[in-house]
Amino acid sequence: MKKIICFLSLVLFLPQLFFAQTKTETQNIFAKSYDYVNDFEHILTPKQVKDLNDFLKASEAKTKSKILIVSAASVSPYSDLNEYSRHLDNYLFSKLKIDTAVLIVISKQLRQIQFQGVAKIGAKITDPELKEIISTYVIPELKKGDYFKGLQAGTLQLVKKIE
């Protein structure tokens, strides 16, 4: 009897080990909808999120360029923030039909920030100008722990360059 039970359990459960899915689908990793500011890591207050959201929405009306901010505590299953932000930018465009001019992905926990999709506005801002904005306006405030002020100053400078 024990041999029959052992045999049945092997027959029933062994195929699942060989045919189990190992790749995680992107729709399970990323949110189903995104606003201008998506604070998944909770580094901003609700008022700060609203203020940044209102500013970015008004800026899009002026510049015709959409800027999105996403904070993420974890980038799992991706290896780093760069890979995560590339896949997120692709997901936003292909699945949600959101065409961002600039996607800013920030992680307080990882102590990193990534600007994605800037090539779409390359005629209005160069890589050295973008690096200057990040190093002059964003990074100093992030080092002080003021994420709102860093994101606000950085997006304000981006909008000025895009206009």
C-alpha positions as a printed Julia matrix, in Angstrom:
163×3 Matrix{Float64}:
  0.0    0.0     0.0
  2.84   2.39    0.84
  4.39   1.74   -2.57
  1.14   2.66   -4.33
  0.79   5.92   -2.39
  4.42   6.82   -3.07
  4.01   6.02   -6.75
  0.8    8.08   -7.04
  2.33  11.08   -5.31
  5.36  10.94   -7.63
  3.13  10.71  -10.69
  0.95  13.6    -9.54
  3.56  16.05   -8.27
  6.75  15.38  -10.24
  5.49  16.82  -13.56
  4.76  20.12  -11.81
  8.43  20.48  -10.97
  9.41  20.16  -14.61
  6.7   22.35  -16.1
  6.46  25.11  -13.47
  6.75  28.66  -14.77
  9.93  30.36  -13.73
  9.6   33.75  -15.46
  7.42  36.33  -13.73
  5.04  38.19  -16.01
  5.47  41.98  -16.04
  1.78  42.6   -15.4
  2.25  40.93  -12.01
  5.22  43.14  -11.13
  4.02  46.59  -12.18
  0.85  48.39  -11.14
 -2.19  48.35  -13.41
 -2.39  52.16  -13.54
 -0.01  55.07  -13.07
 -0.46  58.75  -12.3
  2.14  61.5   -12.63
  3.55  60.66   -9.18
  3.52  57.04   -7.98
  4.98  56.84   -4.49
  5.1   53.09   -3.87
  7.94  53.5    -1.38
  6.05  56.16    0.64
  8.88  58.7     0.68
  6.5   61.65    0.18
  3.55  62.96    2.15
  0.1   62.93    0.49
  0.3   66.74    0.13
  3.72  66.5    -1.55
  2.39  63.85   -3.95
 -0.57  66.1    -4.8
  1.65  69.17   -5.3
  4.06  67.3    -7.59
  1.15  65.67   -9.41
 -0.51  69.06  -10.05
  2.78  70.59  -11.22
  3.55  67.74  -13.63
  0.01  67.76  -15.01
  0.16  71.52  -15.66
  3.64  71.13  -17.18
  2.41  68.5   -19.61
 -0.26  70.9   -20.84
  2.46  73.5   -21.57
  5.25  71.31  -22.93
  3.28  68.38  -24.43
  5.81  66.14  -22.68
  4.74  63.75  -19.93
  7.01  63.32  -16.91
  6.27  60.44  -14.53
  7.82  59.8   -11.12
  7.86  56.31   -9.58
  9.39  55.42   -6.22
 10.15  51.75   -5.66
 11.43  50.07   -2.51
 12.36  46.93   -4.44
 13.23  46.18   -8.05
 12.87  42.44   -7.7
 12.99  40.33   -9.9
 15.23  42.75  -11.83
 18.92  42.98  -11.04
 19.17  46.77  -10.75
 17.24  50.04  -11.0
 18.34  50.63  -14.6
 16.88  47.32  -15.8
 13.72  47.86  -13.73
 13.16  51.35  -15.17
 13.73  50.17  -18.77
 11.14  47.44  -18.34
  8.74  49.8   -16.59
  9.06  52.35  -19.41
  8.37  49.6   -21.95
  5.41  48.34  -19.88
  3.91  51.83  -19.62
  4.1   52.31  -23.37
  3.13  48.85  -24.6
  0.53  47.76  -22.04
 -0.9   50.99  -20.6
 -0.4   53.21  -23.68
  1.36  55.88  -21.58
  4.03  57.61  -23.65
  6.38  59.32  -21.2
  8.96  61.86  -22.27
 10.82  61.28  -19.01
 10.33  58.51  -16.46
 12.03  59.17  -13.13
 12.46  56.06  -10.99
 13.8   56.59   -7.49
 14.55  54.2    -4.66
 15.38  55.48   -1.2
 16.2   51.97   -0.03
 18.62  51.35   -2.93
 19.89  54.96   -2.8
 19.54  55.31   -6.58
 17.72  57.42   -9.12
 17.23  56.68  -12.82
 15.96  58.94  -15.61
 14.49  56.89  -18.48
 13.22  57.82  -21.95
 15.07  61.12  -22.2
 15.98  60.34  -25.82
 12.4   61.3   -26.76
 13.17  64.93  -25.88
 16.81  64.81  -26.97
 16.4   67.84  -29.23
 15.46  69.95  -26.21
 17.89  68.64  -23.6
 21.28  66.99  -23.93
 22.77  64.3   -21.72
 25.28  66.73  -20.15
 22.44  69.16  -19.36
 20.44  66.35  -17.77
 23.43  65.22  -15.72
 23.94  68.81  -14.58
 20.3   69.07  -13.47
 20.59  65.81  -11.54
 23.91  66.66   -9.87
 23.05  70.31   -9.13
 19.38  70.2    -8.15
 18.36  66.63   -7.34
 21.27  64.8    -5.67
 22.1   67.48   -3.04
 18.52  67.42   -1.74
 18.36  63.62   -1.8
 21.53  63.49    0.29
 19.83  65.76    2.84
 16.87  63.35    2.88
 14.47  65.86    1.28
 13.09  63.76   -1.57
 10.26  66.15   -2.32
 12.53  69.18   -2.72
 14.96  67.19   -4.89
 12.22  65.87   -7.18
 10.49  69.25   -7.29
 13.69  71.13   -8.19
 14.71  68.49  -10.73
 11.37  68.4   -12.52
 11.17  72.21  -12.5
 14.56  72.42  -14.25
 13.55  69.68  -16.7
 10.36  71.54  -17.59
 12.31  74.79  -18.11
 14.68  73.01  -20.52
 11.84  71.3   -22.39
  9.87  74.54  -22.88
